[in-house]
Amino acid sequence: MADHTIEIKEFDTIVVGSGLAGLTAAYYASKNGSVAIITKSQLDISNSYYAQGGIAAVTAPEDSFESHIQDSLIAGRGLCDRDAVEILVTEGQQCVQELIGLGMQFDREAGEFVLGLEGGHSHRRILHAGGDATGKGLTCFMLKKVQAQNNIHAFEYTTVVELLVDNQVCCGVQAFDFVSGENILFKSKATIIATGGLSRIYDRSTNPHTATGDGIALAYYAGAKLSDIEFIQFHPSALHIPGEEAFLISEAVRGEGAWLLNPLGKRFMLDIHPLAELAPRDVVAYAIHNQLQLHQSDFVYLSLKHLNPELIKKRFSTIYHTLLKYDIDLTCDLLPVSPAAHYMVGGIQTDLHGETNIKGLFACGEVASTGVMGANRLASNSLLECLVFGKRAAENATGKERTQETLPAIALIHVDPENEAFFLETKNRIATLMSKKAGIVRSAEKLREAIEELSQIKNHLPEKISEYNLLKIKHITDICTLICESALIRTESRGGHIREDFQTEKPDLCAHLIQQKNQKYKFQEVRR
């Protein structure tokens, strides 16, 4: 080992990431041993926290498991593994009931749950907490549960820089503490990656700045298989105000009847899909993209003028009050919206228990590809997936025996403040590149140009990297290259992956695309 003075901490389970999946995994893992939860910012900063949509679960008497399963399969465009979807839907209902039993409050009226409708759902089955603040409600609820466990130890402002893998077995992680500047080794029986998504690799995104795909990069370097990462979901309706962040306008707004209007004031979704504004997200995002091209505009409009203003204010209080800061009244003004990168549909491939092809290494939540999302996530299935597969990963992880693997040699990481400006400049350059050449609509020509430019950026990095900002650039360039390569390989349009040079689905490509370090890509059959 490079330095024998490095601090070593031992836990039964390590959880990397503090979104809903990570918190759920940590809570259930704590029932069977000690847990370290490592997060690169604060415990309450995550995609889950900002999720305005709700959580999809079968609770209404007229709804059924089969209906929820079918809606998920249809949205996934043939790439969902049916067994995984069945687990999501059936165990999802149990997980939600368990949360309610633990004290989680979902919105009710006259004692009954208020159930919302979102794109792709055939029934009202979306539970909400605090109207449009469900992610915050769920995440804060689980955070309190986690903080109440004496055997869960949180390490904030600490980033994992390497997974420690020996003989295809993960025995822990190397981390860097931003506050102390120290490297720390965490040894464990099991490591659960719950680092969330990567949509900040695009210049317009609904995600927090921390969502740059670190977990995917670390797993890939360690030899884990990645599945279907060409599928990036662009949320159709994010607020478009020049110079401002892309603020999400929840799909539930369209679920309550909002209309999408083109710059001429005409509803355009009626001619495109029988569900109009409630078509699956990929359909709506692509339709908006086409309207922007057609009218040479940066945005279309979302209109709620025809809806009950009091109901809208109550149901979407977070959105309503946020928009007032921009002098926009949700109940009567036209909202300028356009698509923004929102959710990574593919990810680190796992089995039905959240385990990867590396023994002792698990993944759950947005970072994972469990088989439930297919080519396009059904709205509000994501928080449900965090609960179901966070719990499954934890329960499977805590059954592991501690292995006597030798810790691999490590290179110490440090931070050089002089590289921070270079990192931000390069990250922004890559985000612009990805948006232009690997965004909603792709082509072989643009994807090849993106791969070439990413290669040039990488060529300027040193062979061996010991500085954190440079390591981050390596992570981002490698992830973006993998996305572009998989998008180039998939010569069809399916779900969240649209090729202007291959505009239809190809039956022979209805398979998972697997990428692994030092291996040729391969297609893997979908479990029907």
VOLOVEX-475021 format. One line per 5 residues: their letters; for each residue x, y, z of C-alpha. Coordinates in Angstrom, 3 decimals. Last residue first. Example, Ala and Ser with C-alpha at 12.3 -4.5 7.8 and 13.67 -1.06 7.14 Angstrom:
// residues 2
SA> 13.670:-1.060:7.140 ~ 12.300:-4.500:7.800
//
This chain:
// residues 528
RRVEQ> -40.160:-11.707:-20.574 ~ -36.569:-11.508:-19.409 ~ -34.812:-9.317:-22.000 ~ -31.973:-11.015:-23.861 ~ -28.489:-9.552:-23.617
FKYKQ> -26.658:-7.586:-26.311 ~ -22.896:-7.363:-26.105 ~ -20.161:-4.744:-25.907 ~ -16.571:-5.966:-26.317 ~ -14.763:-6.296:-22.997
NKQQI> -11.894:-4.245:-21.502 ~ -14.340:-2.477:-19.130 ~ -17.925:-3.698:-19.476 ~ -20.819:-2.526:-21.636 ~ -24.160:-4.360:-21.928
LHACL> -26.940:-3.374:-24.353 ~ -30.216:-4.910:-23.178 ~ -32.341:-6.394:-25.963 ~ -35.057:-5.352:-28.428 ~ -32.414:-4.759:-31.114
DPKET> -33.727:-7.592:-33.361 ~ -37.210:-6.025:-33.263 ~ -35.891:-2.730:-34.694 ~ -37.738:0.388:-33.512 ~ -38.067:3.163:-36.083
QFDER> -36.311:6.475:-36.855 ~ -32.816:5.302:-37.686 ~ -30.945:8.422:-39.007 ~ -32.828:10.785:-36.653 ~ -31.901:8.483:-33.775
IHGGR> -34.065:8.779:-30.638 ~ -33.119:7.131:-27.340 ~ -35.630:7.835:-24.533 ~ -38.014:5.144:-25.750 ~ -36.702:3.380:-28.862
SETRI> -35.203:4.807:-32.044 ~ -32.865:2.404:-33.849 ~ -29.175:1.873:-34.562 ~ -28.199:1.166:-30.958 ~ -24.404:0.995:-31.387
LASEC> -24.033:4.778:-31.745 ~ -26.099:5.421:-28.600 ~ -23.914:2.864:-26.766 ~ -20.778:4.693:-27.914 ~ -22.204:8.116:-27.009
ILTCI> -23.157:6.948:-23.507 ~ -19.755:5.284:-22.998 ~ -17.961:8.442:-24.162 ~ -20.045:10.555:-21.781 ~ -19.144:8.245:-18.896
DTIHK> -15.426:8.335:-19.754 ~ -15.365:12.125:-20.163 ~ -17.213:12.612:-16.854 ~ -15.018:10.261:-14.823 ~ -11.786:11.656:-16.312
IKLLN> -12.928:15.212:-15.564 ~ -13.686:14.152:-11.988 ~ -10.183:12.652:-11.646 ~ -8.717:15.955:-12.839 ~ -10.622:17.804:-10.107
YESIK> -9.541:15.217:-7.484 ~ -5.783:15.160:-8.106 ~ -3.915:11.814:-8.115 ~ -4.288:10.956:-11.790 ~ -1.966:8.548:-13.594
EPLHN> -1.854:8.997:-17.379 ~ -2.148:12.805:-17.175 ~ -5.172:14.457:-18.799 ~ -4.824:16.268:-22.137 ~ -5.730:13.116:-24.086
KIQSL> -9.049:13.015:-22.232 ~ -10.194:16.293:-23.786 ~ -9.198:15.058:-27.257 ~ -11.118:11.798:-26.708 ~ -14.213:13.756:-25.682
EEIAE> -13.959:15.710:-28.965 ~ -13.717:12.483:-31.003 ~ -16.613:10.839:-29.147 ~ -18.776:13.949:-29.698 ~ -17.974:14.028:-33.435
RLKEA> -18.842:10.322:-33.688 ~ -22.178:10.988:-31.929 ~ -22.935:13.891:-34.286 ~ -22.363:11.807:-37.441 ~ -24.158:8.707:-36.144
SRVIG> -27.248:10.778:-35.296 ~ -28.985:11.766:-32.054 ~ -32.198:13.478:-30.932 ~ -32.883:14.222:-27.243 ~ -29.246:15.043:-26.486
AKKSM> -26.066:13.375:-27.732 ~ -24.572:15.992:-30.076 ~ -25.745:19.427:-28.947 ~ -26.553:18.635:-25.315 ~ -23.466:16.427:-24.940
LTAIR> -21.148:19.143:-26.340 ~ -22.651:21.845:-24.132 ~ -22.212:19.618:-21.053 ~ -18.646:18.730:-22.120 ~ -17.667:22.428:-22.371
NKTEL> -19.329:23.116:-19.025 ~ -17.356:20.294:-17.373 ~ -14.139:21.564:-19.002 ~ -14.614:25.136:-17.707 ~ -15.632:23.882:-14.271
FFAEN> -12.625:21.540:-14.029 ~ -10.149:24.144:-15.300 ~ -11.474:26.639:-12.721 ~ -11.001:24.040:-9.969 ~ -7.483:23.002:-10.988
EPDVH> -5.715:25.714:-8.960 ~ -7.578:24.512:-5.846 ~ -5.405:21.339:-5.884 ~ -7.266:18.558:-4.088 ~ -5.517:15.344:-3.030
ILAIA> -5.894:11.645:-3.819 ~ -3.620:8.882:-2.533 ~ -2.917:6.012:-4.929 ~ -4.003:2.631:-3.622 ~ -2.539:-0.860:-3.629
PLTEQ> -5.311:-3.481:-3.476 ~ -6.696:-4.562:-0.093 ~ -6.070:-8.261:0.389 ~ -9.246:-10.337:0.394 ~ -10.109:-12.169:3.617
TREKG> -13.839:-12.068:2.942 ~ -16.439:-10.902:5.450 ~ -19.515:-13.076:4.993 ~ -22.521:-11.552:3.247 ~ -26.065:-11.748:4.631
TANEA> -26.193:-7.995:5.214 ~ -25.905:-7.308:1.498 ~ -29.048:-9.277:0.586 ~ -31.212:-7.342:3.045 ~ -29.649:-4.049:2.038
ARKGF> -30.019:-4.673:-1.711 ~ -33.667:-5.701:-1.283 ~ -34.483:-2.622:0.847 ~ -32.882:-0.213:-1.621 ~ -34.546:-2.255:-4.399
VLCEL> -38.084:-1.674:-3.140 ~ -37.683:1.840:-1.701 ~ -35.566:3.379:-4.461 ~ -37.704:1.629:-7.122 ~ -40.812:3.291:-5.654
LSNSA> -39.115:6.703:-5.816 ~ -38.427:5.956:-9.500 ~ -41.823:4.564:-10.544 ~ -43.305:8.078:-10.421 ~ -43.507:8.453:-14.228
LRNAG> -42.819:5.286:-16.236 ~ -39.131:5.146:-17.082 ~ -38.179:4.920:-20.767 ~ -36.134:2.225:-22.490 ~ -36.700:-0.449:-19.857
MVGTS> -37.293:0.939:-16.366 ~ -37.699:-2.199:-14.238 ~ -34.614:-4.213:-15.255 ~ -32.520:-3.393:-12.186 ~ -30.263:-0.881:-13.932
AVEGC> -28.763:0.953:-10.989 ~ -27.596:4.557:-10.542 ~ -31.217:5.751:-10.230 ~ -31.892:3.686:-7.120 ~ -29.871:0.650:-6.101
AFLGK> -26.393:-0.805:-6.586 ~ -24.580:-3.699:-4.913 ~ -20.956:-4.830:-4.714 ~ -20.253:-7.846:-2.478 ~ -19.377:-10.112:-5.400
INTEG> -18.822:-8.194:-8.636 ~ -21.452:-9.085:-11.289 ~ -23.725:-6.572:-9.514 ~ -26.057:-7.284:-6.601 ~ -29.394:-5.436:-6.258
HLDTQ> -31.395:-8.482:-5.221 ~ -33.123:-8.905:-8.619 ~ -29.719:-8.910:-10.323 ~ -27.822:-5.712:-10.999 ~ -26.566:-3.785:-14.035
IGGVM> -25.028:-0.410:-13.266 ~ -27.080:2.151:-15.173 ~ -29.972:2.570:-17.600 ~ -32.812:5.109:-17.267 ~ -30.729:8.096:-16.214
YHAAP> -33.203:10.824:-15.301 ~ -33.735:14.530:-15.903 ~ -32.028:16.132:-18.870 ~ -34.175:19.173:-19.683 ~ -37.089:19.624:-22.089
SVPLL> -38.612:23.083:-22.711 ~ -41.025:25.319:-20.817 ~ -42.279:28.936:-20.942 ~ -45.276:29.089:-18.569 ~ -48.361:30.963:-19.846
DCTLD> -49.855:32.974:-16.998 ~ -53.188:32.348:-15.203 ~ -52.875:29.764:-12.410 ~ -49.081:29.378:-12.370 ~ -48.581:33.123:-11.829
IDYKL> -45.166:34.113:-13.183 ~ -43.263:37.067:-11.723 ~ -40.051:34.964:-11.629 ~ -40.186:34.716:-7.818 ~ -43.904:33.891:-8.234
LTHYI> -42.780:30.731:-10.039 ~ -41.288:29.303:-6.821 ~ -44.531:29.979:-4.920 ~ -46.706:28.099:-7.436 ~ -44.205:25.232:-7.863
TSFRK> -44.075:24.598:-4.107 ~ -47.871:25.052:-3.714 ~ -48.790:22.615:-6.459 ~ -51.985:20.988:-5.153 ~ -53.172:23.964:-3.099
KILEP> -52.445:26.638:-5.706 ~ -53.847:24.426:-8.493 ~ -57.082:23.689:-6.578 ~ -57.601:27.405:-5.933 ~ -56.977:28.269:-9.614
NLHKL> -59.509:25.747:-11.030 ~ -58.218:24.913:-14.520 ~ -58.652:26.670:-17.910 ~ -55.677:28.972:-17.380 ~ -53.340:26.027:-16.698
SLYVF> -51.139:26.588:-19.767 ~ -47.693:25.191:-20.515 ~ -45.929:27.060:-23.291 ~ -43.235:26.096:-25.816 ~ -39.568:27.043:-25.538
DSQHL> -36.334:28.013:-27.290 ~ -38.055:28.838:-30.590 ~ -37.187:28.207:-34.226 ~ -40.887:27.447:-34.854 ~ -40.321:24.028:-36.436
QLQNH> -37.199:23.232:-34.408 ~ -38.888:24.090:-31.084 ~ -42.029:22.186:-32.154 ~ -39.895:19.114:-32.957 ~ -38.240:19.209:-29.503
IAYAV> -41.703:19.532:-27.921 ~ -42.854:16.361:-29.728 ~ -39.653:14.546:-28.698 ~ -40.179:15.496:-25.025 ~ -43.852:14.411:-25.168
VDRPA> -43.114:11.001:-26.736 ~ -40.177:10.278:-24.398 ~ -42.299:11.270:-21.394 ~ -45.133:8.800:-22.028 ~ -48.352:10.445:-23.341
LEALP> -50.251:12.508:-20.780 ~ -50.226:15.721:-22.836 ~ -52.182:13.929:-25.626 ~ -53.171:10.421:-24.382 ~ -54.202:9.430:-27.938
HIDLM> -50.788:10.636:-29.202 ~ -49.537:13.139:-31.793 ~ -52.524:15.142:-33.054 ~ -53.743:16.117:-29.568 ~ -50.169:16.937:-28.491
FRKGL> -50.048:20.208:-30.484 ~ -52.316:22.600:-28.581 ~ -52.046:25.895:-30.518 ~ -50.851:29.197:-28.984 ~ -48.654:30.189:-31.925
PNLLW> -45.506:29.482:-29.845 ~ -46.781:25.902:-29.345 ~ -49.185:25.094:-26.526 ~ -48.968:22.275:-23.958 ~ -52.125:21.940:-21.882
AGEGR> -52.510:21.427:-18.127 ~ -55.128:18.815:-17.081 ~ -54.321:17.610:-13.556 ~ -51.898:15.037:-14.942 ~ -50.207:17.836:-16.892
VAESI> -49.352:19.415:-13.533 ~ -48.496:15.902:-12.250 ~ -45.647:15.903:-14.758 ~ -43.938:18.313:-12.378 ~ -42.629:21.662:-13.605
LFAEE> -38.910:21.270:-12.986 ~ -36.740:24.373:-12.667 ~ -34.064:24.524:-15.374 ~ -31.568:26.922:-13.785 ~ -31.746:30.596:-14.831
GPIHL> -29.721:32.577:-17.410 ~ -32.545:32.571:-19.947 ~ -35.870:31.393:-18.425 ~ -37.132:27.983:-19.542 ~ -39.088:26.132:-16.853
ASPHF> -38.773:22.370:-17.239 ~ -41.554:20.484:-18.986 ~ -40.594:17.508:-21.139 ~ -38.264:15.763:-18.681 ~ -35.446:14.320:-20.750
QIFEI> -34.841:10.660:-19.973 ~ -31.439:9.283:-20.822 ~ -31.387:5.852:-22.478 ~ -27.912:5.276:-23.965 ~ -26.974:3.776:-20.586
DSLKA> -28.691:0.477:-21.419 ~ -26.714:-1.758:-19.036 ~ -23.349:-1.296:-17.331 ~ -21.398:-4.331:-16.128 ~ -19.065:-3.948:-13.158
GAYYA> -15.303:-4.165:-13.770 ~ -14.018:-1.829:-11.037 ~ -13.544:0.971:-13.576 ~ -17.228:0.629:-14.547 ~ -18.359:0.729:-10.909
LAIGD> -16.376:3.914:-10.254 ~ -17.713:5.581:-13.417 ~ -21.327:4.675:-12.637 ~ -21.019:5.937:-9.076 ~ -19.499:9.232:-10.192
GTATH> -22.406:9.978:-12.547 ~ -22.449:13.772:-12.552 ~ -25.357:14.454:-10.189 ~ -23.636:16.790:-7.664 ~ -24.923:19.914:-9.421
PNTSR> -28.512:19.083:-8.417 ~ -30.664:17.641:-11.222 ~ -33.276:19.372:-13.422 ~ -30.805:19.634:-16.281 ~ -29.891:21.948:-19.136
DYIRS> -26.134:21.849:-19.847 ~ -25.957:18.068:-19.928 ~ -23.456:16.063:-17.826 ~ -25.655:17.217:-14.945 ~ -28.006:14.356:-15.851
LGGTA> -25.776:11.804:-14.140 ~ -27.981:9.935:-11.706 ~ -28.074:8.738:-8.131 ~ -25.113:7.729:-5.949 ~ -26.715:4.645:-4.402
IITAK> -23.745:2.264:-4.540 ~ -24.032:-0.449:-1.888 ~ -20.801:-1.972:-0.532 ~ -20.788:-5.283:1.313 ~ -18.600:-7.091:3.845
SKFLI> -16.805:-3.843:4.598 ~ -13.528:-1.920:4.718 ~ -13.544:1.878:4.466 ~ -10.165:3.369:3.591 ~ -9.765:7.078:4.320
NEGSV> -7.803:9.780:2.453 ~ -7.457:13.033:4.390 ~ -8.073:16.625:3.231 ~ -9.781:17.320:6.578 ~ -12.905:18.972:5.137
FDFAQ> -12.976:17.359:1.691 ~ -12.648:13.828:3.135 ~ -11.452:11.496:0.362 ~ -12.662:7.918:0.089 ~ -11.214:4.531:-0.798
VGCCV> -13.873:1.837:-0.808 ~ -14.564:-1.641:0.550 ~ -13.976:-5.355:0.020 ~ -15.479:-5.776:-3.447 ~ -14.811:-9.283:-4.819
QNDVL> -13.881:-9.929:-8.461 ~ -10.443:-11.207:-7.397 ~ -9.708:-7.981:-5.476 ~ -11.907:-4.884:-5.674 ~ -11.526:-1.693:-3.660
LEVVT> -13.953:0.809:-5.178 ~ -12.227:4.111:-5.838 ~ -12.646:7.862:-5.311 ~ -15.551:7.834:-2.824 ~ -16.338:11.381:-1.759
TYEFA> -16.656:12.799:1.745 ~ -18.465:16.051:2.492 ~ -20.652:14.056:4.911 ~ -19.637:10.794:6.581 ~ -22.693:9.395:8.373
HINNQ> -22.457:6.563:10.896 ~ -25.412:4.180:11.198 ~ -25.178:1.986:14.330 ~ -27.057:4.368:16.622 ~ -30.150:4.429:14.400
AQVKK> -32.260:7.591:14.907 ~ -30.395:9.445:12.140 ~ -31.529:6.821:9.629 ~ -35.203:7.111:10.614 ~ -34.971:10.931:10.475
LMFCT> -33.371:10.682:6.997 ~ -36.149:8.315:5.900 ~ -38.786:10.967:6.681 ~ -36.670:13.760:5.166 ~ -36.312:11.742:1.941
LGKGT> -40.016:10.901:1.789 ~ -41.204:14.470:2.367 ~ -38.558:16.050:0.101 ~ -39.378:13.638:-2.690 ~ -43.102:14.210:-2.188
ADGGA> -42.928:18.013:-2.394 ~ -45.624:18.627:-5.035 ~ -48.632:18.263:-2.734 ~ -47.124:17.935:0.751 ~ -46.792:14.178:0.317
HLIRR> -48.144:12.636:-2.856 ~ -49.419:9.190:-3.840 ~ -49.740:8.505:-7.562 ~ -52.283:5.792:-8.372 ~ -54.946:7.438:-10.546
HSHGG> -55.342:4.756:-13.206 ~ -54.091:4.035:-16.761 ~ -50.641:5.550:-16.086 ~ -48.489:6.579:-19.076 ~ -48.204:10.244:-18.093
ELGLV> -49.358:11.061:-14.572 ~ -52.540:10.790:-12.509 ~ -52.766:11.764:-8.843 ~ -54.318:9.952:-5.898 ~ -55.408:11.875:-2.784
FEGAE> -55.518:9.109:-0.176 ~ -58.830:8.807:1.694 ~ -59.466:10.075:5.260 ~ -61.700:12.955:4.166 ~ -58.828:14.187:1.951
RDFQM> -55.413:12.574:2.259 ~ -51.820:13.507:1.377 ~ -49.218:10.932:2.431 ~ -47.887:10.932:6.006 ~ -45.039:8.547:6.847
GLGIL> -45.513:7.191:10.397 ~ -43.735:3.820:10.456 ~ -46.996:2.096:9.457 ~ -47.252:4.476:6.478 ~ -43.724:3.430:5.545
EQVCQ> -44.704:-0.260:5.794 ~ -47.762:0.350:3.596 ~ -45.496:2.003:0.988 ~ -43.049:-0.903:1.147 ~ -45.886:-3.468:0.775
QGETV> -47.266:-1.661:-2.324 ~ -43.783:-1.548:-3.778 ~ -43.345:-5.263:-3.081 ~ -46.108:-5.966:-5.611 ~ -45.228:-3.290:-8.194
LIEVA> -41.421:-3.418:-8.080 ~ -41.300:-7.222:-7.797 ~ -43.579:-7.595:-10.840 ~ -41.411:-5.080:-12.744 ~ -38.259:-7.101:-11.958
DRDCL> -39.903:-10.339:-13.150 ~ -41.040:-8.610:-16.364 ~ -37.598:-7.426:-17.419 ~ -38.343:-4.094:-19.099 ~ -36.880:-3.487:-22.585
GRGAI> -40.036:-3.798:-24.711 ~ -40.872:-0.096:-24.948 ~ -40.424:0.657:-21.228 ~ -43.612:2.785:-21.157 ~ -45.655:-0.279:-22.224
LSDQI> -43.980:-2.502:-19.597 ~ -44.617:0.019:-16.796 ~ -48.292:0.474:-17.782 ~ -48.670:-3.330:-17.959 ~ -47.217:-3.809:-14.459
HSEFS> -49.471:-1.065:-13.012 ~ -52.537:-2.715:-14.629 ~ -51.479:-6.185:-13.459 ~ -51.049:-4.953:-9.870 ~ -54.614:-3.622:-9.899
DEPAT> -56.612:-0.381:-9.655 ~ -60.383:-0.176:-8.981 ~ -59.842:-0.613:-5.219 ~ -57.289:2.247:-5.115 ~ -53.919:1.530:-3.418
VAAIG> -51.585:0.360:-6.205 ~ -48.401:2.388:-5.855 ~ -46.720:5.162:-7.851 ~ -44.725:7.616:-5.747 ~ -45.167:11.307:-6.311
GQAYY> -43.823:13.938:-8.618 ~ -41.935:16.847:-7.079 ~ -38.617:15.010:-6.737 ~ -36.120:17.524:-5.295 ~ -35.088:15.401:-2.306
SNSID> -34.836:12.307:-4.493 ~ -32.298:14.060:-6.744 ~ -30.044:14.480:-3.705 ~ -28.915:16.908:-1.013 ~ -30.209:15.890:2.437
LQSKT> -27.153:14.022:3.734 ~ -24.824:16.894:2.892 ~ -22.246:16.899:0.085 ~ -20.081:14.011:-1.106 ~ -22.047:11.379:0.784
IIAVS> -20.839:8.301:2.647 ~ -23.230:6.228:4.765 ~ -21.333:3.817:7.008 ~ -23.390:0.960:8.454 ~ -22.935:-1.375:11.431
GNKSA> -24.906:-4.613:11.629 ~ -28.120:-6.460:10.850 ~ -30.973:-3.982:11.387 ~ -28.653:-1.232:10.123 ~ -28.879:-2.680:6.581
YYAAT> -32.592:-1.731:6.486 ~ -31.951:1.927:7.346 ~ -28.807:2.204:5.183 ~ -30.599:0.799:2.118 ~ -33.537:3.176:2.577
LGALG> -31.179:6.146:3.041 ~ -29.208:5.169:-0.060 ~ -32.314:4.654:-2.221 ~ -33.940:7.900:-0.992 ~ -30.831:9.952:-1.710
SGVVI> -27.802:9.709:0.557 ~ -25.011:8.201:-1.545 ~ -22.436:5.452:-0.983 ~ -23.693:2.856:1.491 ~ -21.059:0.774:3.277
TDFEK> -22.126:-2.366:5.125 ~ -20.552:-4.343:7.989 ~ -18.251:-1.491:8.892 ~ -14.479:-1.066:9.286 ~ -12.518:2.199:9.197
IEITH> -8.910:2.435:8.003 ~ -6.899:5.656:8.386 ~ -3.875:5.995:6.115 ~ -0.572:5.777:7.981 ~ 0.658:2.814:5.903
DAM> 0.911:4.874:2.706 ~ 1.194:3.506:-0.832 ~ 0.000:0.000:0.000
//
